[in-house]
Each structure stands twice: as structure tokens, then as C-alpha cells.
Amino acid sequence: MRNNILNTIFILSCIILVQCNVDYSYYVFEREWGNTVCKSRSCNKKDSLEYTGKDFNVHGLFANGKQDKQCWYWVNCEDYTYVESEIDMEILDWMNKYYVGLYNDSVEFRTHEYEKHGSCYNYDKSITTNAQRENFFFGKIKDLANQYDIVKAMNDYGIYPDDTKKYSEQDLQNALSVGFNNKGITFSFQCDQIDGDYYLNVVDICFDLDYNLMTCPCAANNCDQPFYIPSYLPFSSSSNNLRKETQE
């Protein structure tokens, strides 16, 4: 509630000033393992578009931190509108494979993420139109996903999706540290408990404002028990229109 009130005050002040930069201090790039998400959600082929379950789905890129409040997260900073027809085809083709709704409409999901989180991004002054902002925001997400290929880092370290073999949080930490050539960084992982077993759900990668890797502040790690990385993508005939927001 306090976050919402202060964000509202910030937005009103920005309206008065016409232009306003958000004083965030780092980014959280959140990926989700769709095969785990869909074990507890009613995923379907329509909402999953071209996603195959062989890579992480994008949840979002979040602007976080405020001065000494590292756990602060910014939302709904500007009145931006998501227009999918304005996104370059190359970026949109990529999004249809790796940035999908899974269990709710993909356009609605992307709309939510852009208008809630993309509206808080400090764009260069040369970026003035909504189409430019959208393409920069989602293009940056695409670039980060390609540069920091989690599945490749896992595979190179000997970690593969497996419905019978369990891994540890330290296994993943080691894989990403080696794969991203940065052994001083601690990454953040979240697991879901389903029917008594644990499954990898979320991987958070954090960056400073220059997109250098950094240890995630306020990490909510809960993968202290050995967990599975499921290998197949389960689909349901029904749809659940409520997306789990880890930052709400």
C-alpha cells in the first residue's frame, strides 16, 4: 500500500513536470521455467504460442531499488500503452517463442508487463515515441536473454531437464557463475513445491544500471531442497487468467 501511494505521488509530479526520470538503482531480469509453471497452472497451446518448454520463458525486466531501499520496486510510472503492431517483426517473432502468457493471453501478459514495468524504464532522450520505447524495451530483453543463455550455461555444466534427477541450488549457482564468467555473483532462484516435491520455477539475474552482472539484492531464494527441472510442457484444456506476480 505504501509503495502504491508513493508511486502515485511520483506519477502526479511527473505529469506536472512533463518529463521525469525514475531513481532506480538496478534491474531484475526474471525468467521462468514454463514446464514448472504449467504443472500448477492451466497452460494451453493457444496462450503458449510457439513456446516449446525447452528454454526459459521471460517474465519481465524490472526497475528496482530506491536510494537506500534496495527492496523497492517501481511500477506504473508513466501512462504508456502497449501496441503490439508497433513492435518490429524480428523482436515479435522472438517474443512468440520466449515471452508468452502460458496460461493467459500473451498480448494481455505483455501489455501488463510493459505498462507496469516498461513505463518505469529511463529511456534515452532520443527515444520519444511509444513505438521506439516498445522496441527498445523488448529489444533489450531479447538481447539480455541471448547474451545470458541460462540453458546453455546449465548444459555446459552438465545440468539438463530431467524428471528423475534432482539438482541443488549450488549446482545452478556454479553453472551460471561459470557460464557467465562471473564467479563473484550470487543469482536468485525460486522453486515451487508440488505434491511434496520441489521444482525449479524462477531464475532472477540482476544488473547494475550499466547492465553489468551483480548479486541480486533482496533475493527470495527458496530452493534449499533438492529440486527437479521438469522436461516436458504440460497443457490443460482450461485457462487460468490470473498470472502470478513475484513482485506484487
BADRENVEX-786096 format. One line per field, with one value per residue: residue in three letters; x, y, z of N, C-alpha, C in turn. Coordinates in pm, whole numbers, plus 32768, in hexadecimal, padded with zeros to 4 digits. Example, Ala and Ser with C-alpha at 12.3 -4.5 7.8 and 13.67 -1.06 7.14 Angstrom:
<sites>
type: ala ser
neast: 8527 8505
nnorth: 7DC7 7F1F
nup: 830C 82C4
caeast: 84CE 8557
canorth: 7E3E 7F96
caup: 830C 82CA
ceast: 8528 850A
cnorth: 7EB6 8003
cup: 830C 8313
</sites>
This chain:
<sites>
type: met arg asn asn ile leu asn thr ile phe ile leu ser cys ile ile leu val gln cys asn val asp tyr ser tyr tyr val phe glu arg glu trp gly asn thr val cys lys ser arg ser cys asn lys lys asp ser leu glu tyr thr gly lys asp phe asn val his gly leu phe ala asn gly lys gln asp lys gln cys trp tyr trp val asn cys glu asp tyr thr tyr val glu ser glu ile asp met glu ile leu asp trp met asn lys tyr tyr val gly leu tyr asn asp ser val glu phe arg thr his glu tyr glu lys his gly ser cys tyr asn tyr asp lys ser ile thr thr asn ala gln arg glu asn phe phe phe gly lys ile lys asp leu ala asn gln tyr asp ile val lys ala met asn asp tyr gly ile tyr pro asp asp thr lys lys tyr ser glu gln asp leu gln asn ala leu ser val gly phe asn asn lys gly ile thr phe ser phe gln cys asp gln ile asp gly asp tyr tyr leu asn val val asp ile cys phe asp leu asp tyr asn leu met thr cys pro cys ala ala asn asn cys asp gln pro phe tyr ile pro ser tyr leu pro phe ser ser ser ser asn asn leu arg lys glu thr gln glu
neast: 8052 80BF 818C 80EC 8066 813C 81A7 80D3 80D5 81CC 8198 80D4 816C 821E 8174 813A 8238 8268 8343 83F7 84EE 851F 8595 8628 8700 8766 8737 8650 864A 8567 8532 8467 842E 8378 830E 82F9 8251 8167 811E 8086 7FD5 7ECF 7F36 7F33 7F33 7EE8 7F19 8025 80A3 81BC 8263 832F 837E 8484 8533 8564 844B 8402 83BC 83D4 8476 84E8 84EF 8599 85D4 8621 86CF 8737 8690 868E 85DC 8506 8416 83C1 8291 819E 81E4 81CB 80D3 80B9 8064 8039 8076 8065 8082 813D 8234 836D 838A 8453 8493 8398 8368 8427 83C3 82D8 8333 83BF 8351 8242 80E4 809A 7FCD 7F13 7E93 7F85 7FAE 7F25 7FC1 80BF 8072 8030 8131 81CD 8141 813D 824A 82FD 82BF 8351 8453 857F 8598 866D 8693 8674 85BA 8477 8374 825D 8276 838C 83E0 836A 83ED 84F6 84ED 8489 853E 862C 85FC 85F7 8703 878F 8737 87A6 88B6 88E7 88C7 8819 87D5 889F 897F 893E 8937 8A40 8ABC 8A65 895F 8819 86BF 85F6 8525 8551 863C 86D1 873E 8818 880C 890B 8982 890C 895D 8A72 8A78 8A14 8AC7 8BB9 8B6F 8B2C 8C15 8C53 8C9F 8C77 8B75 8A30 8913 87A8 86B0 8573 8496 8381 82A7 820E 8128 81CA 82CB 83E4 840C 84C5 8478 8498 859A 8660 871C 87F8 884E 892A 8904 898E 8977 8A1F 8A65 89E7 89CE 8890 87D0 86FC 86AE 85D0 8601 8599 85E2 8657 863B 867F 862A 8555 857B 8492 8451 8391 827E 8153 8000 7EB8 7D55 7CC4 7CCA 7D84 7D5E 7DF7 7F25 804B 80F6 8232 8296 81CE
nnorth: 7F88 8080 809C 80BA 81AE 8267 8243 82A6 83B4 83F5 83CF 8496 857A 8564 8589 8695 8700 86B1 8615 850F 8467 8321 82C2 81C5 80AF 7FBF 7EA1 7D92 7C6A 7B88 7A34 7917 77BD 771E 761A 75D6 76A1 765C 7573 75B0 7667 76B4 768D 76C3 7672 7743 7835 7815 7831 781B 77AE 76AD 762C 75E6 76A5 77C2 788A 79E6 7AB2 7BC2 7D0A 7DC5 7F02 7F50 7FAB 80C5 81CC 8199 80C4 7F9C 7ED3 7F43 7F63 7FE1 8046 807D 8187 8243 82AE 81DA 8125 7FE0 7F73 7E7F 7E67 7F21 7EBC 7E4C 7D4A 7C86 7C8E 7C53 7B52 7AC6 7AF1 7A5E 7962 795F 7A0B 79F6 79CA 78D6 786E 7933 7A2F 7A8E 7B91 7C2C 7BF4 7C5F 7D66 7DAA 7D90 7E4F 7F43 7F50 7F22 7F68 8070 80EF 80FC 81AB 824C 82A7 83FE 8420 836D 8384 833D 825C 816D 8161 814A 8053 7FA0 7FC3 7F70 7E61 7DFE 7E17 7D5B 7C71 7C74 7C56 7B59 7ABB 7AF0 7A99 796F 788E 777B 7712 7743 769B 759E 7589 7563 7471 7453 73F6 7403 7320 721F 716D 7197 7255 73A3 7494 75D8 7641 75BD 7643 774B 772E 76E0 77C3 7886 782A 7815 791D 7996 7A13 79FA 7A73 7AB9 7A97 79EC 79EE 7905 7865 7770 7690 75DA 74B0 73BC 7351 7348 740C 7507 75B4 7702 7825 78F8 7A00 7B02 7C03 7D57 7E72 7FD5 7FF2 7F06 7E3F 7D07 7CC0 7C66 7C00 7CDE 7CB9 7BB4 7AA5 7990 783F 773C 7675 7569 7436 7431 73F8 742B 743F 738C 7398 7449 747D 7489 7516 74FB 75CD 772D 7808 7944 79DF 7A63 7A12 7AFD 7B3B 7C1D 7CA9
nup: 8000 8057 7F99 7EB2 7EE3 7EF1 7DF3 7D5B 7DA5 7D37 7C23 7BF4 7C23 7B4F 7A78 7A93 7A6A 7969 78FE 7992 7A49 7ACB 7C04 7C1C 7C7B 7C1F 7B42 7B24 7A7D 7A2A 79FB 79AD 79E2 7906 7904 7A0D 7A6E 79E9 7A63 7B3B 7AE3 79F6 78DB 7776 7615 756B 75F8 7625 7537 746D 7522 75A7 768D 76AC 76F6 77CF 781C 77F9 790C 795C 794B 7A4A 7AEA 7C03 7D61 7E31 7E8E 7FCC 7FE7 7F8A 7F55 7EDF 7DD9 7C9B 7BFE 7AFB 7A9E 79D2 78E4 780D 76E3 7670 752C 7458 7345 7301 7333 72BE 71C7 71E1 72F1 735C 72F7 7388 748C 7480 74A2 7592 764D 76CC 772A 779D 785D 784B 776B 767F 7614 76CF 77B0 7764 7743 784A 78C2 7838 7861 7973 79CE 78FC 78E2 799F 7958 7915 77FE 76EB 768B 757E 7533 74F3 74A4 74D3 7446 741E 7528 7576 74C6 7512 7620 761C 7567 75F6 76BF 7624 75C9 76BD 770C 7645 7667 776B 7788 7825 7817 7771 7814 78E9 7868 780A 78F8 7940 7991 7955 78ED 79A0 7A05 7ACA 7B50 7C52 7CA0 7D43 7DE6 7DEE 7D19 7C3F 7C71 7C4D 7B3F 7AB3 7B06 7A9A 798B 794A 7979 7A6D 7B9B 7C8B 7CB7 7D44 7CF0 7CDD 7D3A 7D1D 7D93 7D5F 7E30 7DF3 7E25 7EED 7E84 7E08 7D10 7C19 7BDB 7BB4 7B38 7B91 7B0C 7B54 7B09 7B03 7AC2 79D9 795F 79BD 7A55 7B9B 7CF7 7D63 7E1A 7F38 7F04 7EDB 7F17 7F15 7EEB 7F86 7FA9 7EF9 7D9E 7C7F 7B1C 7A47 7915 784E 77B3 783E 77D4 77FF 77D4 782D 7893 795F 79D1 7A7A 7ABA 7B66 7C20 7C82 7CED 7D65
caeast: 8000 8118 81CA 8089 804D 81B2 81B1 806C 810A 8237 815B 8095 81D6 8255 8113 814D 82BB 8266 83A4 8429 853D 8507 8613 8642 8790 8790 86CF 863C 861B 852C 850C 841B 8432 82EC 82E2 82D1 81DC 80F1 80F8 8025 7F7C 7E8A 7F72 7EF5 7F80 7EC3 7F5E 80B5 80D4 8224 82BA 833B 83A6 8511 857F 851B 83F2 841B 8354 83DF 84EB 84B3 8543 858E 862C 860C 872E 8760 8627 86AD 856A 849D 8404 8372 8227 813C 8220 819B 8058 80DB 8005 8079 803C 80B9 8099 81AE 82B1 83B0 8369 84BE 8482 8319 837C 8470 8368 8277 8374 83FE 8311 81B6 808E 8091 7F45 7EB8 7EAD 800C 7FA7 7F01 8036 8123 8038 8042 81BE 81FE 8101 8160 82DB 833F 82A3 83AD 84DA 85B3 85BF 86BF 8641 865B 8547 8407 82F1 823C 82B0 841B 83EE 834A 8456 856E 84D6 8484 85BC 868E 85DD 8628 8796 87BD 871C 8808 893C 88EF 887D 8818 87D4 8925 89D7 891C 8962 8AD3 8AE6 8A30 88D7 87B3 863A 85EE 84B5 8579 86B7 86C5 87B3 881C 881E 8999 899B 88E5 89B8 8AF2 8A65 8A07 8B44 8C1B 8B3C 8B2D 8C9D 8C4D 8C93 8C5B 8AE8 89CC 8895 8733 865D 84F9 845E 82F7 8290 8197 8116 8238 834C 8408 8429 84FA 8415 84C6 8626 8670 87A2 87F5 88B0 8930 88C9 89DA 895F 8A83 8A2B 89F9 8981 8809 87A5 8676 868F 856F 8621 8555 8606 86B7 8628 8699 85B5 8552 8565 8440 847E 8326 8221 80CA 7F95 7E32 7CEB 7C8A 7D27 7D83 7D81 7E3D 7FB6 8092 8159 828B 82BA 8159
canorth: 8000 80F4 80A5 80EC 823C 82B4 823F 8301 843B 8404 83DC 8519 85DE 8557 85C6 8725 8722 867D 85AB 84EB 83ED 82CE 82B4 813B 8097 7F44 7E59 7D02 7C25 7B0E 79C8 78AE 773C 7709 7593 75D8 76F8 7618 7503 75E0 76C4 7679 76BE 768D 768C 77C4 78A0 77FB 7853 77C2 7782 761B 75F4 75C1 7718 7812 78F4 7A65 7AF2 7C52 7D58 7E1E 7F6B 7F40 7FF5 8154 8201 8133 805F 7F41 7E7A 7F91 7F4D 804A 8016 80DC 820C 829B 827E 81A1 80C2 7F77 7F61 7E14 7E7B 7F7D 7E77 7E14 7CBE 7C31 7C87 7C10 7AC3 7A91 7AF3 79F2 78E6 7965 7A6D 79D4 79C9 784D 784D 799F 7A66 7AC5 7C22 7C65 7BE6 7CC1 7DE9 7DBB 7DA2 7ECD 7FB5 7F51 7F29 7FB3 80FE 8123 80F8 822E 8245 8314 846F 8414 8313 83DE 8306 81DE 8100 815C 8116 7FC4 7F53 7FC6 7F22 7DD2 7DDD 7E05 7CD9 7C0C 7C74 7C1E 7AC9 7A7C 7AFF 7A47 78F7 783B 76ED 76EF 773E 7621 7529 7583 7536 73E9 7457 73EA 73E2 7291 7205 7109 71C2 72D3 73FA 74EC 7666 7657 7590 76AE 77BC 770F 76DD 784B 78CD 77FF 7835 79AD 79C4 7A74 79A3 7ABF 7AE0 7A38 79F7 79D1 7899 7845 76EC 7671 7556 7475 7331 7326 7357 7494 751A 7638 7758 78AA 7922 7A91 7B36 7C91 7DAA 7EFE 802C 7FE2 7E7A 7DE2 7CA9 7CDC 7C11 7C34 7D08 7C8D 7B35 7A51 7905 77D8 76BB 7635 74DA 7406 744A 73C9 7487 73E7 738B 73A6 74B7 7448 74E4 74F9 752B 7646 779E 7853 79CA 7A29 7A49 7A27 7B68 7B2A 7C9F 7CE9
caup: 8000 805D 7F14 7E52 7F00 7ECB 7D61 7D28 7DB7 7CD4 7B9F 7BED 7C16 7AC8 7A1D 7A9F 7A32 78E1 78EE 7A16 7A51 7B41 7C4C 7C42 7C8B 7BDC 7AF8 7B37 7A05 7A60 799F 79EF 799D 78E5 7924 7A9A 7A78 79B5 7AB9 7B9D 7A9E 7983 785F 76FD 759C 7533 7640 7624 74B2 7439 7590 75A3 770E 76AA 7726 7830 77EF 783B 795B 7946 7971 7AB0 7B23 7C94 7DB9 7E41 7EEF 802B 7FEE 7F1C 7F3B 7E9E 7D49 7C5B 7BA5 7AC4 7AAF 7968 78A5 778C 76AF 761F 74A6 7423 72B6 72F0 7351 7248 71B4 7215 7383 7379 72DE 73FD 74FE 7470 74CC 7617 76A5 76B3 77A0 77D0 788C 7828 76E7 7677 7601 7751 7806 773B 7763 78DB 78E2 7800 78A0 7A01 79E6 7892 78F5 7A04 791E 78EC 7772 76B8 765F 74EE 7524 7513 7481 7515 73F6 743E 75B1 7574 7482 7564 769A 75FE 7527 7661 76FC 75C5 75CC 773D 770B 75EC 76A0 77E4 7762 789D 77F3 7741 7889 7932 7819 7809 797D 7953 79C7 78EE 7920 79BD 7A5F 7B2E 7B94 7C9B 7CA8 7DB8 7DC8 7DD5 7C90 7BE4 7C88 7C0C 7AAD 7A7F 7B21 7A35 7906 7933 7996 7ADB 7C0F 7D05 7CB8 7D76 7CA9 7D30 7D05 7D66 7D74 7D86 7E6A 7DB8 7E50 7F43 7E41 7DE4 7C81 7BF9 7B9C 7B8B 7B42 7B88 7AF1 7B72 7AC4 7B2A 7A5C 795D 7939 79F1 7AB5 7C29 7D51 7D72 7E9F 7F61 7EC2 7F24 7EF8 7F65 7EAE 7FE1 7F9C 7E71 7D4A 7BF4 7AAD 79F3 7889 77EB 77C7 7846 77AC 7832 777B 7867 789C 79DC 79A6 7AE2 7AB4 7BE3 7C1C 7CF4 7D25 7DA0
ceast: 8056 815D 816B 8070 80C1 81C6 814B 809A 8175 81FC 811C 80FC 8213 81F7 8124 81CE 82CA 82C7 83E3 8477 8520 858E 8629 86D8 87C1 8719 86C9 8603 85EA 8500 84C4 8422 83A3 82B8 82BB 8253 815E 80CD 808D 7FC3 7F40 7EBF 7F2E 7F44 7F63 7F13 7FF5 80F5 813E 8284 82B8 835A 8437 856D 8529 84C2 8417 83A2 835D 8466 84BA 851A 852F 85EE 860D 8665 875B 86FA 8637 8639 84F6 8491 83A2 830A 81D3 816B 81F1 811F 8077 8074 804F 802E 8094 80DA 810F 8235 82EB 839A 83D4 84B1 8404 8323 83C4 8413 8303 82B0 839B 83BD 827A 8169 8082 8003 7EE6 7EE6 7F34 800C 7F83 7F77 80A0 80F3 804F 80D4 81F4 81C3 8122 81F4 8325 832A 8301 843D 8503 85EA 8617 8665 8623 85E4 84CB 837E 82DA 8278 8345 8432 83D5 83BC 84D8 855F 84D8 8500 862B 8678 8610 86C0 87CC 87A9 8781 8895 894F 8894 8883 8821 885D 8986 89BE 8951 89F9 8B09 8AB2 89A7 8874 872B 862A 857F 84D7 85F4 86A2 874A 87AA 882B 88B0 89C1 897E 893F 8A3B 8AE6 8A60 8A87 8BAE 8BEE 8B42 8BB3 8C9F 8C34 8C74 8BC9 8A91 8948 8822 86DA 85E2 84C3 83CD 82F3 820A 8191 8190 82C2 8364 8433 845D 8491 8453 855D 8629 8702 879D 8869 88B3 88FF 8915 89D2 89D7 8A40 8A48 89A9 88F9 87EE 871A 864E 8635 8587 85D3 856E 866C 86AA 864B 861B 85C7 854C 8517 845D 840E 82C5 8192 8063 7F11 7DCD 7CAB 7CF4 7D14 7DB3 7DC4 7ED0 7FF5 80FD 81B3 82AF 8241 8141
cnorth: 807D 8109 80E5 8181 8292 82B3 829D 8391 8458 841C 8465 8587 85DB 8596 865D 8751 86FA 8609 858D 8469 83A5 82B0 8225 8121 8015 7F06 7DC8 7CC9 7B9B 7AAF 795C 782E 7712 767F 7585 762C 76AB 7599 752D 7645 7681 76B5 767F 76BA 7716 7835 788F 7817 77EF 7794 76E9 75DB 75CB 7633 7761 7877 7974 7A8B 7B89 7C8A 7DC7 7E85 7F6B 7F9C 8089 8185 8190 80C1 7FFE 7EE5 7EC3 7F68 7FB3 800D 808B 816D 8271 825D 824F 8137 805F 7F67 7EFB 7E27 7ED9 7F3A 7E3B 7D7D 7C61 7C20 7C3A 7B7A 7A81 7A89 7A81 796A 78E8 79C9 7A60 79C9 7943 7829 78C4 79DE 7AAD 7B5D 7C66 7C61 7C4F 7D4F 7E0A 7DDB 7E28 7F45 7FC0 7F6A 7F78 8048 813F 8126 8185 8226 82BC 8382 846B 83B9 835E 83A4 8282 8168 80F2 8122 8080 7F73 7F55 7F69 7E8C 7DA3 7DC7 7D7F 7C67 7C02 7C36 7B87 7A7F 7A82 7AA4 79CE 7893 77A7 76C1 76E3 76BF 75A6 7519 7551 74AA 73E3 7458 73D4 734B 727B 71A0 7133 7249 731E 7451 757D 7684 7629 7601 7728 77A5 7716 776A 789B 78AB 782B 78C9 79EC 7A2D 7A29 79EE 7AE4 7A71 7A51 79CC 7969 7887 77BF 76E3 75E6 7522 73E2 72FB 732F 73E9 749A 75A7 7688 77D6 78B7 79B9 7AB2 7BCD 7CDA 7E34 7F53 802A 7F53 7E20 7D86 7CD5 7C77 7C50 7C5E 7CCE 7C0A 7ADF 79BF 78A5 774D 7672 759D 74AE 740D 740C 7441 7438 73FA 739F 7413 7482 74B2 74B5 752F 75AB 76B2 77E4 78DF 7A1E 7A05 7A6B 7A91 7B5C 7BAF 7CE7 7CB3
cup: 8000 7FD7 7EB1 7E65 7ED0 7E34 7D21 7D33 7D4E 7C49 7B8D 7BDC 7B8B 7A61 7A1D 7A5A 79A0 78CF 7975 7A0F 7AD2 7B82 7C7A 7C3F 7C4A 7B93 7B25 7AB6 7A30 79F0 79ED 799C 7984 790A 79B6 7AAC 7A53 7A00 7B1E 7B62 7A23 7901 77E6 7683 7562 7574 763E 759D 7483 74A6 7599 762A 7714 76D8 778D 77E8 7839 7890 7949 796B 79CD 7ADC 7BBA 7CDE 7DBB 7EB2 7F4C 8037 7F79 7EF9 7EF8 7E0B 7D12 7BFD 7B75 7AD0 7A47 7929 7817 7765 7656 759C 745E 738F 729B 730A 72D1 7240 71ED 72AC 73A5 7361 7353 7477 74F7 7495 755F 7676 7693 7736 77E4 77FA 7886 77A5 76E3 7663 7685 77B2 77E5 7757 77F6 78FC 78AF 784A 7934 7A17 797A 789D 7959 79D2 78F6 785E 774D 7680 75CA 74D0 7552 74F7 74CA 74CA 7413 74C8 75B5 7537 74CF 75DC 767C 75B2 758D 76A7 76A4 75CA 764C 7740 76B4 7626 7718 77D3 77D6 787A 77C1 77B6 78DA 78E9 7819 788E 799D 7992 7954 792F 792E 7A23 7ACC 7B7F 7BD6 7C9B 7D25 7D8A 7DA8 7D49 7C2D 7BF4 7C3F 7B73 7A73 7A96 7AB9 79AA 78E4 7959 7A04 7B5D 7C90 7D15 7CF2 7D30 7D04 7CEC 7D5D 7D35 7DA1 7DC4 7E37 7DE0 7E9B 7F06 7E1B 7D51 7C6B 7BAC 7B60 7B9A 7B2F 7B71 7B03 7B30 7B04 7AB5 79D8 7928 7953 7A56 7B44 7C7A 7D69 7E02 7EBC 7F1D 7F1A 7F03 7F51 7F2A 7F04 7FE0 7F0D 7E1B 7CBF 7B95 7A45 795E 7824 7815 77C9 7820 77E6 77CE 77AE 7870 7921 79BD 7A11 7ADF 7B39 7BD1 7C95 7D33 7D5F 7E2C
</sites>
